[in-house]
Amino acid sequence: MAAQPEFTDARLGIVRGISYGLFGKPDQFVPQARRLGAGILRAYFFWSQIEPRPGEYTWNAVDALLDQLDGDAEVWITLCSSSPWATRTPTDFLPPSPALDVRTYAEFVRRTVEHCGGRVRYWQCDNEPSNTALLWSGTADEYLAQLKAMHSAVKAADPDAVVVLGGCGYDLLSSPTDSEQRRFFDRVADGGRDAFEVFDVHLYGDPYCIPEYVETARALMLAHKYLKPVMAGEYSGPSLLEFPEVEAELQRALAQAFAAPPAPQSTASLAAQTTQDTPERRAMKALYARMADLPPKVQMFMDGCPPDLEAKRHRIACRQLVTRNVLALANGIRRTLYWNLAPEVPGPVDRYILMALLVGKLPLMDYRGTSLEVRYPEAETFELMSKHLQGVERVTPVQTENADVFAFRVDRAAREPVYVVWDRRDAFDGESESPREVALPWPSGTAQAVDAFGVTCEARVQSGEVRLQVTDTPVFVSST
């Protein structure tokens, strides 16, 4: 069995996006992510980018990433098995599919890892292969064959590198135990136990289900009598999936958008679709035509929604940035990566594609011209959070008088502990409720408090306790 990596620290990270350099010139993003406090960075590369023709390697996108590294951040690359000539489904983008010759795939992986010269720590075999046919067009056994080939190739080129099992998505973690997706991952977890070192779990959906999702990921391994470290390769929110009352609107849009099975998506076909009257675009245009009559919880995810709803969605996202990370850290996750840093390329986003509705407002940053310079409120919260959580050694729940109050002590290397506390409320309406006074045990004579928006909060120390007014916005409390 492959040796498991030891995590002596915890790192907060960011995913660049679903591609890097595939849809345009690879741009600079590492310094921007590092300024936000990201200690681990994840990027996607496609077989089509690196080996566009048999035996012909092109390293411009890979080198653009490597040239930005400062030597301190960890790097995670997801390699996607998409090729116009080497895979069952000929495409340069989606879906990844089985290699026509697994030895050719292994050589592509080996050459790529070798080219990176030990500067990339994590290598992942595709992403969320059980989620949809658009992310893996093959069987569990075919994925397993490529996972094993990747592991052998990675270790041959860089014995210290870590192989990551393709992401275990929110849809799988929340699905019944007898679902097709669970069966897929159960087969991979069984047959691939010696072909990966880290299990990747994606923490979308209800933040308070994170403990359950993490345990589900561990249970998939324990069912086969082993356990490996779990990392959160993706998380973010809010999403439409968190609001059951808007499900009817979402299901209607999904049914219309995918009236036919999803076709392969190449870079050329995606560009052409912007001028075509596809079922997806017709469905999204119909949705936008009714925008003013839709529930506010749907509107806030739409491009051009009322400013008050746009601001509310940002506030929810900032709160969830903190709560998702603290809950993940408290459940033993040592690497979390936010999805995602920015749009794939500069320019306006096409509002008439379904993915824009589902994930279009998740980025932390955006372009000003051709440079990543615009920081959304979530970026400011990420930077603030990363400063408070730097050097995390352990996160421990703190008992409070009210079950809805979540409080955690965060022990940090060479620093005093920081406490994180918030009141669990409805994500959309909870901010209108009055604050709740909370008392926490406090050994110091002084306390400082700042919330997830950077606003200073009053914290009163008396008789071995610190008292503060708490809402659904997480507050960081420390003695200095």
C-alpha positions in Angstrom: 0.0 0.0 0.0 1.3 3.5 -0.9 2.6 5.6 2.0 0.2 8.2 3.3 1.3 11.8 3.5 1.7 13.4 6.9 0.0 16.8 7.4 1.8 18.7 10.1 -0.1 21.9 9.3 -3.4 23.1 7.9 -3.7 25.2 4.8 -6.5 27.2 3.2 -6.4 27.2 -0.6 -8.1 28.3 -3.8 -8.9 26.6 -7.1 -8.2 28.7 -10.1 -11.1 27.2 -12.1 -12.0 24.4 -14.4 -9.3 25.1 -16.9 -6.0 27.1 -17.1 -4.9 28.3 -20.4 -7.4 26.3 -22.4 -9.7 29.1 -23.5 -7.1 31.8 -23.7 -3.6 32.9 -22.9 -2.7 31.6 -19.4 -2.7 34.7 -17.1 -1.2 35.6 -13.8 -3.2 34.4 -10.8 -0.8 33.0 -8.2 0.3 36.3 -6.7 -3.4 37.4 -6.3 -4.3 34.1 -4.6 -1.3 34.3 -2.4 -2.2 37.8 -1.3 -5.5 36.4 -0.1 -3.7 34.0 2.1 -3.9 30.8 -0.1 -1.3 28.3 1.0 -2.3 25.7 -1.6 -3.4 26.3 -5.2 -5.2 23.9 -7.5 -5.4 24.2 -11.3 -6.7 22.0 -14.2 -4.9 20.9 -17.3 -6.3 18.8 -20.1 -4.4 16.1 -22.1 -5.3 18.1 -25.2 -3.3 21.1 -24.0 -0.1 19.3 -23.1 0.0 16.7 -25.9 -2.1 18.1 -28.8 -0.7 15.5 -31.2 0.9 12.1 -30.5 4.4 12.6 -29.0 4.2 16.5 -29.4 4.3 18.2 -26.0 3.4 21.8 -25.4 4.3 23.3 -22.0 3.3 26.9 -22.3 0.3 26.7 -19.9 2.2 24.5 -17.4 5.2 26.7 -17.5 3.0 29.8 -17.0 1.9 28.3 -13.7 5.3 27.1 -12.6 6.9 30.5 -13.4 4.6 32.1 -10.8 5.3 29.9 -7.9 7.1 31.4 -4.9 8.3 28.1 -3.5 6.1 28.2 -0.4 2.6 27.4 -1.6 1.6 23.8 -2.3 0.4 23.0 -5.8 -2.4 20.6 -6.8 -2.9 19.8 -10.5 -6.0 17.9 -11.8 -5.1 16.2 -15.0 -8.2 15.6 -17.2 -8.2 12.8 -19.8 -9.6 14.7 -22.7 -8.0 14.5 -26.1 -9.1 14.8 -29.8 -6.9 11.8 -30.7 -6.1 9.7 -27.6 -9.4 9.1 -25.8 -12.6 7.3 -26.6 -14.6 10.6 -26.8 -12.5 12.9 -29.1 -12.6 16.4 -27.5 -10.2 19.0 -26.1 -12.5 19.8 -23.2 -15.4 17.7 -21.8 -16.0 14.9 -21.2 -12.8 13.2 -20.1 -13.0 9.6 -21.2 -10.9 6.4 -21.2 -7.7 6.4 -23.1 -7.6 4.4 -26.3 -4.3 3.0 -25.0 -3.6 3.3 -21.2 0.1 3.0 -21.8 -0.1 6.2 -23.9 -2.0 7.9 -21.1 0.6 6.8 -18.5 3.4 8.2 -20.7 1.6 11.5 -20.9 1.3 11.6 -17.1 4.9 10.6 -16.6 6.2 13.3 -18.9 4.0 16.0 -17.3 5.1 15.1 -13.8 8.7 14.9 -14.8 8.5 18.3 -16.5 7.3 19.9 -13.3 10.4 18.7 -11.5 8.9 18.1 -8.1 7.3 21.5 -7.8 3.8 20.0 -7.8 2.9 18.0 -4.7 -0.6 16.7 -5.6 -1.7 15.0 -8.8 -5.4 14.2 -9.4 -7.0 11.7 -11.8 -9.8 13.7 -13.3 -12.6 15.3 -11.2 -15.9 14.0 -9.8 -15.9 11.0 -12.1 -19.2 9.7 -10.7 -21.1 13.0 -10.9 -22.2 13.2 -14.5 -21.3 11.8 -17.9 -19.9 15.2 -18.8 -17.1 14.8 -16.2 -16.3 11.2 -16.9 -17.6 9.3 -19.9 -16.6 5.8 -18.7 -17.2 3.1 -16.2 -15.8 2.7 -12.7 -13.5 0.0 -13.8 -12.2 2.2 -16.7 -11.6 5.0 -14.3 -9.8 2.6 -11.9 -7.5 1.5 -14.7 -6.4 5.1 -15.4 -6.1 5.8 -11.7 -3.7 2.9 -11.3 -1.8 4.0 -14.5 -1.5 7.6 -13.2 -0.3 6.4 -9.8 2.5 4.3 -11.3 3.5 7.1 -13.7 3.5 9.8 -11.0 5.6 7.7 -8.6 8.1 6.9 -11.4 8.6 10.5 -12.1 8.4 11.9 -8.6 8.3 9.4 -5.7 7.4 12.1 -3.2 4.3 13.3 -5.1 0.8 12.6 -3.8 -1.9 11.1 -5.9 -5.5 12.3 -5.2 -8.6 10.2 -5.8 -11.0 12.1 -8.2 -13.3 14.4 -6.2 -16.2 12.9 -4.2 -18.9 15.4 -5.0 -21.7 16.8 -2.9 -24.3 15.0 -5.0 -22.6 11.6 -4.1 -22.2 12.5 -0.4 -25.8 13.4 -0.1 -27.1 10.4 -2.2 -28.6 7.1 -0.9 -26.1 4.4 -0.1 -27.5 2.3 -3.0 -27.3 5.0 -5.6 -25.3 4.5 -8.8 -22.8 7.2 -7.7 -22.1 5.5 -4.4 -21.7 2.1 -6.2 -19.2 3.8 -8.6 -17.0 5.2 -5.8 -17.4 2.0 -3.7 -15.9 0.1 -6.6 -13.1 2.6 -7.0 -12.4 2.8 -3.3 -12.1 -1.0 -3.2 -10.0 -1.6 -6.3 -7.9 1.5 -6.0 -6.8 1.4 -2.4 -3.1 1.2 -3.4 -3.4 3.8 -6.2 -3.9 7.0 -4.2 -2.8 8.6 -1.0 -5.5 11.3 -0.4 -9.3 11.2 -0.7 -10.8 14.4 -2.2 -14.3 15.4 -0.8 -16.3 18.4 -2.1 -18.2 20.3 0.6 -21.1 22.1 -1.1 -24.7 22.2 0.0 -25.8 22.8 3.6 -22.7 23.8 5.6 -24.0 22.0 8.7 -23.9 18.7 6.8 -20.1 18.9 6.5 -19.5 16.6 9.5 -21.8 14.0 7.9 -20.2 14.4 4.4 -16.7 14.0 5.8 -17.7 10.8 7.7 -19.4 9.5 4.5 -16.1 9.9 2.7 -14.2 8.1 5.4 -16.9 5.4 5.5 -16.3 4.6 1.8 -12.7 3.7 2.7 -13.5 2.0 6.0 -15.9 -0.3 4.3 -12.8 -1.8 2.7 -10.7 -1.8 5.9 -8.4 1.2 5.3 -8.4 4.9 5.9 -6.4 7.7 4.2 -6.3 11.5 4.7 -9.3 13.4 3.4 -8.9 16.9 1.9 -11.6 19.3 0.7 -10.6 20.0 -2.9 -13.7 22.2 -3.4 -16.2 24.0 -1.3 -18.3 27.2 -1.6 -21.7 28.6 -1.2 -24.4 29.6 -1.2 -25.9 27.7 -4.1 -29.4 27.1 -5.3 -29.2 23.6 -4.0 -29.3 25.0 -0.4 -32.8 26.4 -0.8 -35.4 23.6 -1.2 -38.2 26.1 -1.8 -36.7 27.1 -5.1 -36.3 23.6 -6.3 -39.3 23.7 -8.6 -37.9 26.7 -10.5 -34.5 25.0 -10.7 -35.9 21.6 -11.8 -38.0 23.3 -14.6 -34.9 25.1 -15.9 -32.8 21.9 -15.7 -35.5 19.8 -17.5 -35.6 22.3 -20.4 -31.9 22.9 -20.6 -31.1 19.2 -20.7 -34.1 18.0 -22.9 -31.5 16.0 -24.8 -28.4 14.2 -23.3 -25.4 16.4 -22.9 -23.2 16.4 -26.0 -19.4 16.6 -25.8 -18.1 20.1 -25.2 -15.1 21.3 -27.1 -13.6 24.8 -27.0 -14.9 25.4 -30.5 -18.4 24.1 -29.9 -18.8 26.2 -26.7 -17.8 29.3 -28.7 -20.3 28.4 -31.4 -23.1 27.9 -28.9 -23.2 31.6 -28.0 -24.9 32.2 -31.3 -27.0 29.1 -31.4 -30.6 28.7 -30.2 -29.9 25.6 -28.0 -32.5 24.1 -25.6 -30.3 25.3 -22.7 -30.2 28.9 -24.0 -34.0 28.9 -24.6 -34.6 27.7 -21.1 -32.3 30.3 -19.5 -33.8 33.1 -21.6 -37.3 32.0 -20.5 -36.1 32.1 -16.9 -34.6 35.6 -17.3 -37.8 36.8 -18.9 -39.6 36.0 -15.6 -36.8 37.2 -13.4 -38.9 39.9 -11.6 -41.5 37.4 -10.6 -39.1 34.7 -9.4 -38.5 34.2 -5.6 -35.7 36.4 -4.3 -33.8 33.3 -3.4 -33.6 32.5 -7.1 -33.1 36.1 -8.3 -29.9 36.6 -6.2 -28.1 34.0 -8.3 -29.0 35.7 -11.5 -27.0 38.2 -13.5 -28.3 41.7 -13.0 -30.4 41.0 -10.0 -31.5 43.9 -7.7 -28.6 45.4 -5.8 -30.1 44.6 -2.4 -30.2 40.9 -3.4 -26.7 41.0 -4.8 -25.4 42.4 -1.5 -27.3 39.8 0.5 -25.8 37.0 -1.5 -22.3 38.4 -0.9 -23.0 38.5 2.8 -24.3 34.9 2.9 -21.2 33.8 1.0 -18.8 35.6 3.4 -20.4 34.0 6.4 -20.3 30.6 4.8 -16.6 31.0 3.9 -15.8 31.0 7.6 -18.4 28.4 8.8 -17.5 25.9 6.1 -13.7 26.1 6.9 -14.1 26.0 10.7 -16.5 23.0 10.5 -14.2 21.2 8.0 -11.1 21.9 10.2 -13.0 20.7 13.3 -13.7 17.4 11.5 -10.1 16.7 10.8 -9.7 18.2 7.3 -6.2 19.8 6.9 -6.5 21.2 3.4 -9.5 23.2 2.1 -9.7 24.8 -1.3 -12.3 27.4 -2.3 -14.1 27.1 -5.7 -13.1 29.3 -7.4 -10.7 32.3 -7.8 -12.0 34.0 -10.9 -13.8 33.5 -14.3 -11.9 31.4 -16.8 -11.1 34.3 -19.1 -11.6 38.1 -19.2 -14.9 39.5 -20.6 -18.6 39.2 -19.8 -20.0 35.9 -18.7 -22.8 34.4 -20.9 -25.8 34.5 -18.6 -27.8 32.1 -20.8 -25.9 29.0 -19.8 -27.0 27.0 -16.8 -23.6 26.8 -15.2 -23.6 30.6 -14.9 -26.7 30.4 -12.8 -25.3 27.6 -10.7 -21.7 28.8 -10.2 -21.3 32.1 -12.0 -21.3 34.2 -8.8 -18.8 32.0 -6.8 -15.5 33.6 -7.9 -13.6 35.6 -5.3 -12.2 38.0 -7.9 -12.8 39.3 -11.4 -11.0 41.0 -14.2 -10.4 44.7 -14.8 -9.5 44.6 -18.5 -7.2 41.6 -18.8 -5.8 41.6 -15.2 -7.3 40.0 -12.1 -7.7 43.1 -9.9 -11.3 43.2 -8.8 -11.9 41.7 -5.3 -15.4 40.8 -4.3 -16.4 40.9 -0.6 -15.7 37.2 -0.3 -12.1 37.9 -1.2 -11.8 40.3 1.7 -13.3 37.8 4.1 -11.0 35.0 2.8 -7.9 37.2 3.5 -9.2 38.1 7.0 -10.0 34.5 7.7 -6.7 33.2 6.5 -4.8 35.6 8.8 -6.8 34.5 11.9 -6.5 30.8 11.0 -2.9 30.9 10.0 -0.9 28.2 11.9 -3.9 26.2 12.9 -3.0 23.1 14.9 -6.4 22.0 16.1 -10.0 23.2 16.2 -12.1 22.2 19.2 -15.8 22.8 19.8 -16.7 24.9 22.9 -19.9 24.1 24.8 -22.4 27.0 25.0 -25.7 27.4 26.7 -27.6 27.4 23.4 -27.5 24.6 20.9 -27.8 27.0 18.0 -24.6 28.9 19.0 -21.5 27.4 17.4 -18.2 28.2 19.1 -14.8 26.8 18.4 -11.3 27.2 20.0 -8.6 27.4 17.3 -5.2 26.6 18.6 -2.4 28.2 16.5 1.3 27.5 16.4 3.3 30.2 18.2 0.2 32.3 18.7 -2.5 32.7 21.3 -5.7 30.8 20.5 -8.6 32.5 18.6 -12.2 31.6 19.1 -14.8 31.6 16.3 -18.4 31.9 17.3 -21.7 32.4 15.5 -25.4 31.8 15.8 -27.0 29.2 13.5 -29.9 30.8 11.6 -31.7 30.7 8.3 -29.1 31.6 5.6 -31.4 34.0 3.8 -33.6 35.6 6.6 -31.5 35.0 9.7 -29.6 38.3 9.5 -32.8 40.2 10.4 -33.0 38.6 13.8 -31.7 40.3 17.0 -28.2 39.5 18.4 -27.9 36.9 21.1 -25.5 37.4 24.0 -23.0 34.6 24.4 -20.5 33.9 27.2 -17.3 31.9 26.6 -14.7 30.8 29.1 -11.8 33.3 28.9 -8.5 33.0 30.7 -7.1 36.4 29.6 -7.9 39.8 31.0 -8.4 41.4 27.5 -10.3 40.4 24.4 -10.6 41.7 20.9 -13.3 40.7 18.4 -13.8 41.3 14.7 -16.5 39.7 12.5 -16.2 38.1 9.1 -16.8 41.5 7.4 -13.9 43.1 9.3 -16.2 45.0 11.7 -14.9 45.4 15.2 -17.3 44.0 17.8 -17.6 44.7 21.5 -16.2 42.0 23.8 -16.5 42.3 27.6 -14.2 40.3 29.9 -15.5 39.6 33.4 -15.1 36.9 36.0 -13.3 34.5 33.6 -15.7 34.9 30.7 -15.9 37.0 27.6 -19.3 38.2 26.6 -20.3 39.4 23.2 -23.4 39.9 21.0 -23.6 37.2 18.3 -25.5 36.9 15.1 -25.2 34.6 12.1 -22.0 36.4 11.1 -19.0 34.6 12.5 -16.8 36.5 15.0 -13.1 36.0 15.7 -12.2 36.6 19.3 -8.7 36.7 20.6 -6.7 38.2 23.5 -4.5 40.3 21.2 
